[in-house]
Amino acid sequence: MAQSFNLVTDPWLRVVDRTTNQTQTVSLDEFFRHAQDYRQLAGDMRTQDLTILRFLLAILTTVYSRLDADDQPYDWLTIDQATSEVRATDEDAFDTEALWETWEQLSHAGHFSASVTRYLQQHLDRFDLFGAQPFYQVTAAEYDAVVPTKKRVATGTGQVAIKQINRRISESANSPALFAPKTADTKNDIELADLARWLITYQNFTGVTDKTKIETTEKFSNPAGWTYRLNPVFAQGDSLFESLLLNLVLVGPTVSDEVVQQRPVWESPSLQAYVDQRRKQLLPDNLAALYTDWSRLLHLEWDDQGHVQIFSAGLPMYSAEGALIEPMTTWRWDKKIATFRPAAQSLHSLGKAMWQNFGQYVKVTQSDQDHEPDLVRWLQDLKDRGLIPRT
């Protein structure tokens, strides 16, 4: 029997129960059915929780940009009943008030609707670590098709170890982590539930030490993961349902008159189409893509003993300059290029408290060189509409 570990049906998400304050491990299906019963994510570290939060938001943004709180398609969309994917749009019928109403109805209901778990069931094959199109991975043939011949899987080059993906260890082949939580013999051992979480985290917080890259006509340097560049901003509620809803930006602070189709990475028509898009280094125009974009193509080779080799190839990354679609970061004005860029943390800023940079979070001047995080603007819009308390 073929091995399977599906994130929709198998437990891998670590959460804290609101009633018992005990940590539980749940599947995506169970999570979205009971998000209101969990206090917070409880992964291996806070950075992992942030990447999982964005992954969960990508699912919700995709679903609720297509279907309302009653699980019905919006008037401006034609939806494929088998996949819940958009087949046609009517720009003239687009109405942002319907999106606000969806958010309000979900808030009043206190739980997510059945369309979320139905969407996951419709895309079940894309969430299996061992599927034909494995989760957050590519097949050997797909990997070999886009990397140089000398870097193909059969050569054994271009690997990254479990102990390097596992950020509690972060050990390369050259510098042992002396105070790691595992002994040397077990640093590359990992449970499948843990692997699922670290795969998502690694795509967001990749370092730049690896050398293998996909083939392109123009040279590029291996990028860090997108979230690595950010100074994160997010809202936290009394439950995971509330936290997700507060961060679920269905209507941009600068309202668009056009329909924006949300397209997470697993809805890409093919790996080749996804790679071709990334070669263009175009900033995504939708949050689901931004939250789930990869920094690396990863291929996992398993042996009969359950040991894994991970092959990794860098993808070109779009610029963060002027990338104001990103709602979950603070910004700084770059005088040299006259645009905004994420106000990334550095060794010099790690010791600063949030209040010392208060102007980065809440705009206190009328200067065009100050820009609030769009998440803060979104929360203000919710307050102005009376959807959340003003205090």
C-alpha positions as CSV (number, residue, x, y, z in Angstrom):
1,M,0.0,0.0,0.0
2,A,1.3,3.4,-1.0
3,Q,2.3,5.6,2.0
4,S,0.1,8.6,2.7
5,F,0.1,11.5,5.1
6,N,-2.6,14.0,4.3
7,L,-2.7,17.4,6.0
8,V,-6.5,17.5,5.6
9,T,-7.2,14.3,7.4
10,D,-4.1,13.4,9.4
11,P,-3.2,15.4,12.6
12,W,-0.2,17.7,12.3
13,L,-1.4,21.2,13.5
14,R,-0.5,21.9,17.1
15,V,-3.0,24.0,19.0
16,V,-3.9,24.9,22.6
17,D,-7.4,23.9,23.7
18,R,-9.3,26.8,25.3
19,T,-11.0,24.7,27.9
20,T,-8.2,22.5,29.1
21,N,-5.2,24.6,28.1
22,Q,-3.6,21.4,26.8
23,T,-1.8,21.1,23.5
24,Q,-3.6,19.0,20.9
25,T,-2.5,17.9,17.4
26,V,-5.3,18.1,14.8
27,S,-5.9,17.8,11.1
28,L,-6.9,20.7,8.8
29,D,-10.4,19.3,8.7
30,E,-10.7,19.1,12.5
31,F,-9.1,22.5,12.9
32,F,-11.5,24.5,10.7
33,R,-14.5,22.7,12.3
34,H,-13.4,23.6,15.8
35,A,-11.2,26.7,15.4
36,Q,-13.4,28.5,17.9
37,D,-12.4,25.9,20.5
38,Y,-8.6,26.6,20.3
39,R,-6.8,29.4,22.0
40,Q,-3.7,29.6,19.9
41,L,-1.2,27.8,17.7
42,A,1.4,25.8,19.6
43,G,4.1,24.9,17.1
44,D,7.8,24.4,17.7
45,M,8.5,28.2,17.7
46,R,6.8,31.5,17.1
47,T,8.1,31.9,13.6
48,Q,6.6,28.6,12.7
49,D,3.2,29.7,14.2
50,L,3.4,32.8,12.0
51,T,3.9,30.8,8.8
52,I,1.2,28.4,9.7
53,L,-1.1,31.4,10.4
54,R,-0.5,32.7,6.9
55,F,-1.0,29.3,5.4
56,L,-4.4,29.0,7.1
57,L,-5.3,32.5,6.0
58,A,-4.5,31.6,2.4
59,I,-7.1,28.9,2.6
60,L,-9.7,31.2,4.1
61,T,-9.0,34.1,1.8
62,T,-9.4,31.7,-1.2
63,V,-12.7,30.3,0.0
64,Y,-14.4,33.5,1.2
65,S,-13.4,35.5,-1.8
66,R,-15.5,33.0,-3.8
67,L,-18.3,31.9,-1.5
68,D,-20.2,33.9,1.1
69,A,-21.0,32.8,4.7
70,D,-23.9,30.8,3.4
71,D,-21.6,28.9,1.1
72,Q,-23.1,30.5,-2.0
73,P,-21.0,31.9,-4.9
74,Y,-20.9,35.7,-5.1
75,D,-23.1,37.2,-7.9
76,W,-20.0,38.2,-9.9
77,L,-18.5,34.8,-10.0
78,T,-19.1,31.5,-11.9
79,I,-17.7,28.7,-9.7
80,D,-16.8,25.1,-10.6
81,Q,-18.9,23.0,-8.3
82,A,-16.4,20.2,-8.3
83,T,-13.3,22.4,-7.3
84,S,-14.8,25.7,-6.0
85,E,-12.4,27.4,-8.4
86,V,-13.4,30.4,-10.4
87,R,-14.4,29.8,-14.0
88,A,-15.7,33.2,-15.0
89,T,-16.1,36.7,-13.6
90,D,-18.5,39.6,-14.2
91,E,-16.7,42.8,-13.3
92,D,-19.9,44.9,-13.5
93,A,-21.6,42.9,-10.8
94,F,-18.6,43.1,-8.3
95,D,-19.7,44.5,-5.0
96,T,-17.3,44.8,-2.0
97,E,-20.3,45.1,0.4
98,A,-21.0,41.4,-0.1
99,L,-17.5,40.7,1.2
100,W,-18.0,42.9,4.2
101,E,-21.3,41.1,4.8
102,T,-19.5,37.7,4.6
103,W,-17.0,38.8,7.3
104,E,-19.8,40.1,9.5
105,Q,-21.9,36.9,9.2
106,L,-18.9,34.7,10.0
107,S,-18.2,36.9,13.1
108,H,-21.7,36.6,14.3
109,A,-21.8,32.8,13.7
110,G,-18.7,32.3,15.7
111,H,-17.3,29.6,13.5
112,F,-16.3,28.9,9.9
113,S,-18.9,27.6,7.4
114,A,-18.9,24.2,5.7
115,S,-17.4,25.6,2.5
116,V,-13.9,25.6,4.0
117,T,-13.8,21.9,4.8
118,R,-15.5,21.1,1.5
119,Y,-12.9,23.0,-0.4
120,L,-10.1,21.0,1.3
121,Q,-11.9,17.8,0.4
122,Q,-12.1,18.9,-3.2
123,H,-8.3,19.5,-3.2
124,L,-7.4,16.5,-1.0
125,D,-4.8,15.2,-3.4
126,R,-2.7,18.4,-3.2
127,F,-2.3,18.2,0.6
128,D,-0.7,14.7,0.8
129,L,3.1,14.6,1.6
130,F,3.3,11.4,-0.6
131,G,0.7,12.3,-3.3
132,A,1.2,12.3,-7.1
133,Q,1.7,16.0,-6.7
134,P,3.1,16.0,-3.1
135,F,2.3,18.9,-0.8
136,Y,4.8,21.8,-1.1
137,Q,7.1,19.6,-3.2
138,V,7.8,18.6,-6.8
139,T,8.3,15.2,-8.3
140,A,11.8,14.0,-9.4
141,A,10.9,14.5,-13.1
142,E,9.6,18.1,-12.4
143,Y,12.7,18.9,-10.4
144,D,15.1,17.5,-13.1
145,A,13.3,19.4,-15.8
146,V,14.2,22.8,-14.4
147,V,17.6,22.4,-12.7
148,P,21.0,22.1,-14.5
149,T,22.0,18.5,-15.6
150,K,24.7,18.3,-12.9
151,K,22.2,19.1,-10.2
152,R,19.6,16.5,-11.1
153,V,18.3,14.0,-8.4
154,A,20.4,11.1,-9.6
155,T,23.6,13.1,-8.9
156,G,22.8,13.4,-5.3
157,T,23.9,17.1,-5.2
158,G,21.9,20.1,-4.0
159,Q,20.6,18.6,-0.9
160,V,19.5,20.2,2.4
161,A,19.3,18.1,5.5
162,I,16.3,17.8,7.9
163,K,18.5,19.3,10.6
164,Q,18.8,22.4,8.6
165,I,15.1,22.7,7.8
166,N,14.3,22.1,11.4
167,R,14.9,25.6,12.8
168,R,15.2,24.3,16.4
169,I,18.5,22.8,15.2
170,S,19.5,24.9,12.1
171,E,22.7,22.8,11.6
172,S,24.5,22.9,8.3
173,A,27.0,20.2,7.1
174,N,29.8,22.5,8.2
175,S,28.9,23.9,11.6
176,P,27.4,21.5,14.3
177,A,24.8,22.9,16.6
178,L,26.2,22.0,20.0
179,F,23.2,22.8,22.1
180,A,20.5,21.2,19.8
181,P,17.5,19.5,21.4
182,K,18.5,16.2,19.7
183,T,21.6,14.1,19.8
184,A,23.8,13.9,16.7
185,D,22.4,10.5,15.7
186,T,18.8,11.7,15.6
187,K,19.1,15.2,14.2
188,N,17.9,14.1,10.8
189,D,15.0,12.0,12.2
190,I,11.6,13.6,12.0
191,E,7.9,12.7,12.4
192,L,5.7,13.3,9.4
193,A,3.5,15.8,11.4
194,D,6.7,17.8,12.3
195,L,7.9,17.6,8.7
196,A,4.6,19.1,7.4
197,R,5.0,22.1,9.7
198,W,8.7,22.6,8.9
199,L,8.1,22.4,5.2
200,I,5.8,25.4,5.4
201,T,8.2,27.2,7.7
202,Y,11.2,26.6,5.5
203,Q,9.5,28.0,2.4
204,N,8.9,31.2,4.4
205,F,12.1,31.5,6.3
206,T,14.7,30.0,4.0
207,G,18.3,31.2,4.4
208,V,20.6,32.0,1.5
209,T,23.5,29.5,2.1
210,D,22.4,26.9,-0.5
211,K,23.7,27.1,-4.0
212,T,21.4,25.1,-6.3
213,K,19.0,27.1,-8.5
214,I,16.6,26.5,-11.3
215,E,17.9,27.4,-14.8
216,T,17.0,30.9,-16.0
217,T,18.2,33.1,-18.8
218,E,19.3,35.7,-16.4
219,K,21.5,35.1,-13.3
220,F,19.9,35.5,-9.9
221,S,21.0,34.9,-6.3
222,N,19.1,32.4,-4.1
223,P,16.6,34.5,-2.1
224,A,15.6,34.4,1.5
225,G,12.0,33.3,2.2
226,W,9.5,36.1,1.8
227,T,8.5,36.2,5.4
228,Y,12.2,36.4,6.4
229,R,12.1,40.0,5.1
230,L,9.2,41.2,7.1
231,N,8.7,42.8,10.5
232,P,5.5,40.9,11.2
233,V,2.3,42.5,12.2
234,F,-0.8,40.5,13.1
235,A,-3.9,40.7,15.4
236,Q,-4.6,38.2,18.1
237,G,-8.1,37.3,19.4
238,D,-9.4,35.2,22.3
239,S,-9.6,32.1,20.1
240,L,-7.9,30.9,16.9
241,F,-11.2,31.6,15.1
242,E,-11.1,35.2,16.2
243,S,-7.4,35.6,15.4
244,L,-7.9,34.2,11.8
245,L,-11.0,36.4,11.3
246,L,-9.2,39.6,12.5
247,N,-6.4,38.9,10.0
248,L,-8.7,37.8,7.1
249,V,-8.4,40.8,4.8
250,L,-11.2,40.3,2.4
251,V,-11.4,43.9,1.2
252,G,-8.2,45.9,0.7
253,P,-7.9,49.1,2.6
254,T,-7.6,50.8,-0.8
255,V,-10.7,49.4,-2.3
256,S,-10.3,48.1,-5.9
257,D,-13.1,48.2,-8.4
258,E,-11.8,45.0,-10.0
259,V,-12.2,41.4,-9.0
260,V,-9.0,39.9,-7.6
261,Q,-8.8,36.2,-8.0
262,Q,-7.1,34.5,-5.1
263,R,-4.9,31.6,-6.3
264,P,-2.8,29.7,-3.7
265,V,0.2,27.7,-4.9
266,W,-1.6,24.4,-5.0
267,E,-4.1,25.7,-7.6
268,S,-1.3,26.4,-10.1
269,P,-2.3,24.5,-13.3
270,S,1.1,22.9,-13.5
271,L,4.6,23.1,-11.9
272,Q,6.0,24.4,-15.2
273,A,3.4,27.2,-15.3
274,Y,4.3,28.1,-11.7
275,V,8.0,28.1,-12.5
276,D,7.5,30.2,-15.7
277,Q,5.6,32.8,-13.6
278,R,8.3,32.9,-11.0
279,R,11.0,33.4,-13.6
280,K,9.3,36.7,-14.5
281,Q,9.7,37.9,-10.8
282,L,6.3,39.5,-10.8
283,L,4.8,40.4,-7.4
284,P,1.6,38.4,-6.8
285,D,-1.6,40.4,-7.2
286,N,-3.5,38.3,-4.6
287,L,-2.9,37.4,-0.9
288,A,-3.4,33.6,-1.3
289,A,-0.5,33.5,-3.7
290,L,1.7,35.8,-1.6
291,Y,1.0,33.7,1.6
292,T,1.9,30.4,-0.1
293,D,4.6,31.2,-2.6
294,W,7.7,29.1,-2.4
295,S,11.3,30.3,-2.1
296,R,12.6,26.8,-3.1
297,L,11.6,23.8,-5.2
298,L,11.8,20.9,-2.9
299,H,11.9,17.2,-3.9
300,L,11.9,14.5,-1.2
301,E,13.3,11.1,-1.8
302,W,12.4,8.4,0.7
303,D,14.1,5.0,1.3
304,D,12.6,1.8,2.7
305,Q,13.7,2.7,6.2
306,G,11.8,6.0,6.2
307,H,14.9,8.2,5.8
308,V,14.6,11.1,3.5
309,Q,16.8,13.1,1.2
310,I,15.7,16.6,0.4
311,F,16.7,18.3,-2.9
312,S,16.4,22.0,-2.9
313,A,16.6,24.5,-5.8
314,G,16.2,28.3,-5.5
315,L,13.5,30.2,-7.3
316,P,13.8,33.9,-8.5
317,M,12.0,36.1,-5.9
318,Y,10.1,39.3,-6.8
319,S,11.3,42.5,-5.2
320,A,10.0,43.6,-1.8
321,E,10.3,47.3,-2.9
322,G,6.8,48.8,-3.1
323,A,5.2,45.5,-2.4
324,L,2.4,47.2,-0.5
325,I,0.0,44.2,-1.2
326,E,1.7,42.6,1.9
327,P,-0.6,43.5,4.8
328,M,1.4,41.9,7.7
329,T,4.5,44.1,8.0
330,T,5.7,47.5,8.9
331,W,7.3,49.7,6.2
332,R,10.1,52.2,5.8
333,W,10.7,54.9,3.2
334,D,13.8,54.3,1.0
335,K,15.0,57.7,-0.1
336,K,17.4,56.2,-2.7
337,I,14.7,54.6,-4.7
338,A,11.7,56.8,-3.5
339,T,9.5,53.9,-2.5
340,F,8.6,51.8,0.5
341,R,10.3,48.5,1.6
342,P,9.5,46.2,4.5
343,A,11.1,47.5,7.8
344,A,12.9,44.2,8.3
345,Q,14.4,43.4,11.7
346,S,18.2,43.5,12.2
347,L,20.7,42.9,14.9
348,H,20.5,46.6,15.7
349,S,16.7,46.7,16.1
350,L,16.0,43.4,17.9
351,G,16.3,45.1,21.3
352,K,13.8,47.8,20.5
353,A,10.3,47.6,22.0
354,M,7.3,48.1,19.7
355,W,6.4,51.5,21.3
356,Q,9.8,52.9,20.3
357,N,8.8,52.5,16.6
358,F,5.1,53.3,17.2
359,G,4.9,55.5,14.1
360,Q,5.6,52.4,11.9
361,Y,2.5,50.7,13.2
362,V,0.1,53.7,13.5
363,K,0.4,56.7,11.2
364,V,0.8,59.7,13.4
365,T,1.8,62.2,10.7
366,Q,0.4,63.3,7.3
367,S,3.8,62.6,5.6
368,D,3.7,60.6,2.4
369,Q,6.8,58.8,3.6
370,D,4.9,57.1,6.4
371,H,2.8,54.0,5.7
372,E,0.8,52.0,8.1
373,P,0.6,48.2,7.8
374,D,-2.5,47.4,5.7
375,L,-3.5,45.0,8.5
376,V,-3.8,48.1,10.8
377,R,-5.9,49.9,8.2
378,W,-8.1,46.8,7.9
379,L,-8.7,46.7,11.6
380,Q,-9.5,50.4,11.6
381,D,-12.0,49.8,8.8
382,L,-13.6,47.0,10.9
383,K,-13.9,49.5,13.8
384,D,-15.4,52.2,11.6
385,R,-18.1,49.8,10.4
386,G,-18.8,48.7,14.0
387,L,-17.7,45.2,13.4
388,I,-15.2,45.1,16.2
389,P,-15.1,47.2,19.4
390,R,-13.3,50.6,19.2
391,T,-11.4,49.9,22.4
